[in-house]
């Protein structure tokens, strides 16, 4: 896979994890609501990877499948919305790094677990109690946070929240505000996502989010990605989303070929269903 533009030091690399893209209500049991995100290098516009988002029939579980340009599985994530639309629990397996990340909000405490999938140990577990002054937003719950605050954001208000960042073993304070789009569009409303701390904002590049202004759904993500290249380095991407309905079997990963650096096992959609689905 083309490595594109890299950056290893920026903590905003994790923000792409939360862009699970909220889907319309699910349809029949054999149909899933699906989003396809195509990631391109932000500078060269070369294709880097794709992400497929699949929603369960009851809209309480989401599966995200990441493929490289050769169609190999490079990452896989399952989320549960039983804890609320803005605070889903999730487990993500990253096959380039052979690492798994799990985040859960339970009894007013956020637990983050990072595990080397080559190790038989339990991994590193971090638990922290969020500040009562700011809401907690986890992973794909970010989209519900944006749409839930849509009117006040468009009125010019900045909205802040706490986001679990497992790699830094902490909750990161972020803020979002409306902004003009830097890409050509006649239909999108854009937002700027950045660190809440003024000093960190000087060090960390912001992320641009584009939403269809009428449908209030994500169309564009421009910034650092959570998906790294074969060397584990972050990519600076432009992700373009489109929405469609497909048969549920199109979201299966059971027969997919794993990337060459992945663990030698097939990933089932039930691997992480310990998330109380």
N, C-alpha and C positions, 0 to 999 in steps of 0.2 A: 504493500500500500504506500502511495506517495505520502511522505511525512509532512509536507506543507510547512507552514509557519509554526515554530515551536516556542513554548514558554513553559518552564517548569516551576518558576518561583511564585506565580500569581495565585493567591487564594481564590480568586473568582473562577478558577478552572472548574470548581465544583458546581457552579450555578446551572450548567446545562443539565445536571441531574434532575433538577426540579421542573424541567419543562416537559412534563409528560403529556401535555396538551389535553385538556378536558374535552370529552367527546359528547355528541348529542346522546339522548336517551337510547338505550340498546333496543334492538328489535326482536325478531323471533329467536328462539333458542339456538338455532343453527346459523345465525348471522351475528357478526360482531361489528361494532363501529370501529373503523380503522383510520389511522393517520400514517402517512408515509412522509418521513423527513429525509431529504437528500442534502447531505453535507458537502460543501465545496470549500476549498482553500479560499480564505477571505481575500488574498492578494492575487493569486494566479487563476482562480476560478476552476481549478482542477478538482474532479470528484474525489472524495476521500472515503466516505462510508454512507450507509443508509440506516435509518432507524424506523422500525415498524411498531406502531402502538395499537394494541388490541384490547377491547373492553369486554368484560363478561356480560352475560345476559341480564344480571341484576345490577350492573354498574358498580359493584363493590370491589371488583378486582381488575387490575390492569396488567398486561404483559407487554414488555418492550424487548424487541429483538434487534440487535445491532449487527450489521453485516459489513465486511470490507468490500472493496470494489470487485474482488473475485467471488463474492457471494458467500464467503466463509463466516461462520459465527464468531464474533469477536467479543461480544458482551450480551448478557441476558438479565432482565430485571423483572421481578414480580412485586406488585404493590397491593395492599389491602386498605380500603377506605372505611373500614369498620370504626376507626377512631375519629372519623370526620373528614369532610371534603378538603380541608386545608392541611391536615396532619396525617396523611397516609403512612402506614408502616411499609418498609420495603426491604428487599434483599436483592443485591446486584452482584453478579459474577462477572469479573473482568478476565478474559482468557489470555490476553497478551501478558498481563502481569501475574496471572494465576492468583488473584486476590478476590475476596468477597467482602462486601460492605453491607451491614445491616443497621437500620435506624428505626427506632420505635419510641413513641410517646406513650407512657403508661403511668397513671397516678401522678400526674404533674411532674414527671421526670423523663428526660430524654436519654435513651440508651443508644450508644453507638458502638458497633463491634466491627473490627477490621481483622480479617483472618487470611493467612497464607493457605491456599487450598492444597499445597503440598504437605502441610503439617497436620498432624493428628490432634494438635492442641486446640483449646477453645478460642484462641485468638485474643486480641487486646480489646477489653471492654471498658468503655468510658461512660459514666453516668453523670449527668449534670441537671440541676434544677433551673429552669428558665426564669428570667426576671418577670415579675408580674406586670411590669410597665409596658411590655411590648408583646404582641402576639407571636406565637411560634408558627412557622410555615415549613413543611417538610416536602421535599421533592416535588412531585407533580401537583401538590396542593397549592403551589404558587399561582397556577392559572385561576383557581377558584378565588384566591385572594385578589387578583387583579380584577376579575369580573365583578366580584362582590363590592369592590371599591371604585368601580368604573366612573360613576358620576362625580365623586369627590376628586378623583385624580384628574378628570378633564376640567374640573373647576380650578385646577392649579395647586391642589394640596399635594404635599409629599407624604408618602406612607412608608413607615419603617416597620421592620419585623426581625425576628431572630431565626436564623437558619442553621441547622446542625451541620457542622463541617468535621466529619470523622477524621480526616487526615491531619487536622490541627487540634483534634481532641477538644473541641470547644463549640460554642454557639457563636456564630458571626452575626453582627448587626448590619443589616442592609437597608437601603431605602430605594424607592422607585418614584419617578416623577414623569409627567408627560414631556415630550420633546418633539421637535420636527424630525422627520425621517431623513436619513442620509442617502437612501437609495431611491430610485425613481418609483413612484406609486401615486395613484389617484384615489385609492380606496383605504389605505392603511392609516391607523393611528399608532404612533410610535411612543415608546417609553424608554427611559434611561434607568438602568439598574446599576447601583454603585454602592461602595462601602459607606456606612453611616458616619464613620469617623473622618474628620476633615483631613487629617494627616495621611491616613491610608488612601483616601481618594486621590492624593497627589502621587501615590506610588502604584496604584492599581488602575488599569484601564477599565472604563465602564463597559457594560453590555447593552446592546440595542435590541429591543423587542418590538416587532411589528405585529399589530392586530388588525384584522378586518374590522373597520369601524362600525359596520352595520351588524355583522354576525357576532362580534365580540369574541373572535377566536384567533389563536396564534397563527400567523402566516410566515413569520421570519424571526430568526435568531442570529445575531451577529456578534461574535466574541469568542472567548476561550471555551473549548469543549471539555467535557469530563472524559471523553474517549481519547485515550492516548494512542500513539503509534507503536510500532514494534519495539521501540526502545523505551517505551513508558513515558514519553514526553507529550505534553499537551499540544493540541492543535488549535489554531485560530481559524474559526469556520464561519461560513454563511450557510445556515440551514433554511431550506425552503419547504414549507409544509403544504400537503394537499390532503383532502379528506374524501373517503369513499367507504362503501359497505362491501364486504367480501364474505365468502363462506368461512366458517370458523377454522376449517382445516388449513387455510392459507396462513394461519398464525402459529401452526405447529412447528416446533424446532426439533422434534424427535429424530428426523432423518437428515438434519442438516450436517454438513461437514464443518468440524471445528477448525479454527485457524491452527496452523502448524505448531504454534507455541502454547496451545491450550492443553489442559489436562486431557488424558485419553479416556473420556467418558462422554456419553450422550447426555444432553441436558433435557430433562422432562419439564413440562409445564407444572408438574406437581412437586418439583424439587423443594420449593420454598413455601409450600402451603401451610407451614407452621404459623403463618401470619394470620391465623384465625379466619380463613376464608369460609 
